[in-house]
Amino acid sequence: MTQPRPEVLQKLTPVLTKRWLSPDAWQIGVYERLDGYQALRKALDVHPDDMIQLIKDSGLRGRGGAGFPTGLKWGFIPQGDGKPHYLVINADEGEPGTCKDLPLMTYDPHSLIEGAIIASYAIRANRAFIYIRGEAVHAARRLRNAVQEAYAAGYLGENILGSGFDLELVVHSGAGAYICGEETALLDSLEGFRGQPRLRPPFPAIAGLYASPTVVNNVGTIASVPYIVLGGADWWKSMGTEKSAGPMIYSLSGRVVNPGQYECGLGITSAS
Ligand SMILES: Cc1cc2nc3c(=O)[nH]c(=O)nc-3n(C[C@H](O)[C@H](O)[C@H](O)COP(=O)(O)O)c2cc1C
C-alpha cells in the first residue's frame, strides 16, 4: 500500500481515530494516559440536563445512518416517570462497505465505554447494552475485556467515582442478521425474540427495551460524546458543515489506491 498524498493527509481531522495508531490503546492504562476518562470526571460534575443541552448545542447527529440530532433524542426520554431507562448502543454494523464501528471498538473500546457512561448519566439510565454483530468476535473480545477493566477501575458499577451514579454495562453478541441493525428489531433481538421491526408509535424513547424509555445510538455517536465534553460545542461545530457538525470516519474500499478508514469533517466530497 502506498502512502496517501500530503494534500490528502492535510484534510484529515483525527478525533475519534486519534488513538488508533498508539500501541495498546485498548488497554485502560494507555487510554488513561491519552486523556481517557477525563471527560467522565468532568461530566459527573455537571447536571444531567446540562449534559443533554451540551450535546444539543454541539449539533451532533447520529452516525448510524439517519442523522437524527442526538441531543434532541436524549431529551425525548421522560424524566421523573419512575420507570427504568436504558441506553442501547447499536454495534451491528452490517451495511456493506461500512467499517467504522468495528475498528473503533477494536482499537479504542474505552472511548465507547466512556461515552456510554456519560450518555447514561445524562438520560438517567442505570443499565446500558452494547449490541454487537455476532461475527465480530475479535472486537467483542476486546470490548468485554475493556468493560471488565472499567469495572475494576470504578468507572462502571455502583457509585461511579463517588458520584452516587450507578451503571451496569452489558455486551451482547447478536446472531448475525442484517435486520437486527434496525433499532426496533435490535430491541426484540436483545429481549430474546426473533429480530423483527416493531410498529411505531410507540417510539423507543417512550416504550423501547422491556417497554421502558430507551435511547438507541450508534457506536460512532456515543464515542463522540467524550470529545464534545472535553472540547466543547463550539470546537465540535468548527468541523463539518453548518447542519452536520463534527468529524466522520469514512471507509474507503474497493478499487481505490489506499483503502482504509479516514476521518474528515462531514461534508467532504470524494473529489476534494
Ligand atoms: C435495515 C436497517 C439496518 C440498520 N443497520 C444499522 C446498523 O448496523 N448500525 C446502526 O447504528 N444503525 C443501523 N440502522 C439505523 C438504526 O435503526 C438507528 O436509526 C440508529 O442505530 C440510531 O442511532 P444514531 O441516532 O446514533 O444514528 C439501520 C436501519 C435499518 C432500517
The ligand as a Gaussian input file, in Angstrom:
#p B3LYP/6-31G(d) Opt

LIG

0 1
 C      -32.355000      -2.195000       7.776000
 C      -31.639000      -1.231000       8.687000
 C      -30.372000      -1.558000       9.163000
 C      -29.702000      -0.696000      10.042000
 N      -28.459000      -1.051000      10.491000
 C      -27.820000      -0.239000      11.368000
 C      -26.547000      -0.598000      11.891000
 O      -25.971000      -1.635000      11.551000
 N      -25.961000       0.257000      12.794000
 C      -26.574000       1.423000      13.198000
 O      -26.032000       2.131000      14.052000
 N      -27.767000       1.789000      12.709000
 C      -28.411000       0.994000      11.820000
 N      -29.648000       1.357000      11.362000
 C      -30.261000       2.610000      11.899000
 C      -30.919000       2.343000      13.261000
 O      -32.266000       1.893000      13.058000
 C      -30.975000       3.607000      14.135000
 O      -31.512000       4.654000      13.393000
 C      -29.602000       4.031000      14.656000
 O      -28.981000       2.986000      15.367000
 C      -29.803000       5.216000      15.598000
 O      -28.528000       5.661000      16.071000
 P      -27.998000       7.135000      15.779000
 O      -29.126000       8.098000      16.089000
 O      -26.858000       7.295000      16.715000
 O      -27.620000       7.180000      14.339000
 C      -30.329000       0.513000      10.447000
 C      -31.589000       0.855000       9.960000
 C      -32.237000      -0.007000       9.090000
 C      -33.612000       0.402000       8.579000

